[in-house]
Amino acid sequence: MKIIEKAQLMSAAEIDRTLQRLAHEIVEKSGGTKHLALIGIRRRGVPLAQRIAQAMRGIDGVEVPVGTLDITLYRDDLSKVAPQAVLQSSDITFGVDGMNLVLVDDVLYTGRTIRAAMNGLFDLGRPQRVSLCVLIDRGHREMPIEAQFTGRVVQTSDTEIIEVRLREIDNEERVVLVDRVE
Amino acid sequence: MKEVVTYRFRDLLALEPLSAAELTFLLDQSKPFQEIQRHPLKKLATLRGKTVALAFFETSTRTRISFGTAASRLGADTMNLQAEASSLKKGETLLDTAFNLNAMKPDCLVMRHAASGAPDYVARHLDIPVVNAGDGTHEHPSQGLLDALTIRDRKGTIENLHVTILGDLSHSRVARSNIHLLGKFGCRFTLCGPAMWVPRELEHIAPGTSIRSVYKIEEALEDADVIIMLRVQTERQHEPSISANDYIHGYQLNAERLKRAKPDALVLHPGPMNRGIEITPEVADGPQSCVLEQVTNGVAVRMAILYLLIAGDAGDGTHPAAQSPGTPTAHNRRATDRAADASVLKGKDC
């Protein structure tokens, strides 16, 4: 099986502009930054959440807390995906009770990751509200889950993969559509 | 591409055969479970539908409760076998008992036995992962791991420390697991206790590790970074032992003696403690004592062990590591490299 790159969906500048817009949307819809916190889903949701928080600093001058969540233990497909899924640490140092939490991830696909993330969050307490922010929504949902804040909606086929490459993790900054061909 | 180190054994029978990288992986994987101990809701569904058999052919309180708690916090069910209530008393062989437990289809067997090597023997005949929860005077791997985790949390490292182990070393599987683990990180050891409890053979159990025996506690504590206390094990002693008064006089860890160690030296004890015998309450409850952290970390370490050994089983009874179920295989079988294929983790995209 070969993996070929079909198209570039976003450049570094486009990613940056999109995150700026998402930061504005979140602050607007939340009526400010009170009780607001971002939770980045490992791995690529984490740098995205940090960048959105940084953008919010420019809007409201307020430091919005950012936590990270590793959803491995909450997956429903542990035995199918990897015999030993390597665990990363979650790091949420603030209390989630009564908070307005925004989950941040790179790509929304089946919705199973978000289902797992919500299970993880509710083990920490009872947030007032949980919403979802993703850079790309590629469709093919298997759960009744939608994003409230979406960078871009992309129509994809089952064999295609969207790769969000971020400088913090991948040493490059762009979003590409790749395809698996036999 | 950087090689990803994972735990690739099917069982956890001993720490001796593990590399420093594999041990570090096990300690790192315990960290997320330490966080879960601090959550208001501590129960996960990760191992829902899985069953852990706890077979304690030798009495245990802490380790059995710790493994049971670890299993239930992962969402697994447990089946319990205790020596006093078991058919072993009625003459059943160890292997028959193991086969009968296995016939109830657990996904993992956690086992303690008075005979060194018993878990290894059972593991060679079963097709499920076996965890050694202490075998005779051989090893107690989960205790070695939780001690190392406790030391690493407090000191920030487990490298190149001077570790003093005090007490009944001849009967101690805890000491052996500690030496095999910490020795791989450059720690050097001073063993101390009454002469009949400190066999010189111990100095050679981990080639490449500096181990010396001394018989005076003052000398043993000099310059120590970590002091690991061992319980006086009356149940494993056949020869005449030292009187309590003589032990207190010669080997009790009290505040005065503790001053000889480094000012930030840690005091560990696997429990149960004999307060007033091997350790004074002042030291046991003092700021250098880690005994309760050890207990908390024990649950996290055991959650990590059960998670690593059970998650990833295809659910049809064939663990990826069990290449030919039912047939005896080599000591400490390695899983197939499927486990190391970290690329499947990378393309999460869902």
Chai-1 contact restraints between the chains, C-beta under 6 A:
chainA,res_idxA,chainB,res_idxB,connection_type,confidence,min_distance_angstrom,max_distance_angstrom,comment,restraint_id
A,L73,B,L44,contact,1.0,0.0,6.0,A-B,restraint_1
A,L73,B,T46,contact,1.0,0.0,6.0,A-B,restraint_2
A,L78,B,A311,contact,1.0,0.0,6.0,A-B,restraint_3
A,S79,B,G312,contact,1.0,0.0,6.0,A-B,restraint_4
A,S79,B,A314,contact,1.0,0.0,6.0,A-B,restraint_5
A,S79,B,G315,contact,1.0,0.0,6.0,A-B,restraint_6
A,A82,B,V344,contact,1.0,0.0,6.0,A-B,restraint_7
A,A82,B,L345,contact,1.0,0.0,6.0,A-B,restraint_8
A,P83,B,G312,contact,1.0,0.0,6.0,A-B,restraint_9
A,P83,B,P320,contact,1.0,0.0,6.0,A-B,restraint_10
A,P83,B,R338,contact,1.0,0.0,6.0,A-B,restraint_11
A,P83,B,A339,contact,1.0,0.0,6.0,A-B,restraint_12
A,Q84,B,T6,contact,1.0,0.0,6.0,A-B,restraint_13
A,Q84,B,L308,contact,1.0,0.0,6.0,A-B,restraint_14
A,Q84,B,G312,contact,1.0,0.0,6.0,A-B,restraint_15
A,Q84,B,A339,contact,1.0,0.0,6.0,A-B,restraint_16
A,A85,B,L345,contact,1.0,0.0,6.0,A-B,restraint_17
A,L87,B,Q29,contact,1.0,0.0,6.0,A-B,restraint_18
A,L87,B,P32,contact,1.0,0.0,6.0,A-B,restraint_19
A,S89,B,K31,contact,1.0,0.0,6.0,A-B,restraint_20
A,S89,B,P32,contact,1.0,0.0,6.0,A-B,restraint_21
A,V107,B,D349,contact,1.0,0.0,6.0,A-B,restraint_22
A,Y109,B,D349,contact,1.0,0.0,6.0,A-B,restraint_23
A,Y109,B,C350,contact,1.0,0.0,6.0,A-B,restraint_24
A,T110,B,C350,contact,1.0,0.0,6.0,A-B,restraint_25
A,R112,B,C350,contact,1.0,0.0,6.0,A-B,restraint_26
A,T113,B,C350,contact,1.0,0.0,6.0,A-B,restraint_27
A,D123,B,H39,contact,1.0,0.0,6.0,A-B,restraint_28
A,D123,B,L41,contact,1.0,0.0,6.0,A-B,restraint_29
A,L124,B,H39,contact,1.0,0.0,6.0,A-B,restraint_30
A,I161,B,D349,contact,1.0,0.0,6.0,A-B,restraint_31
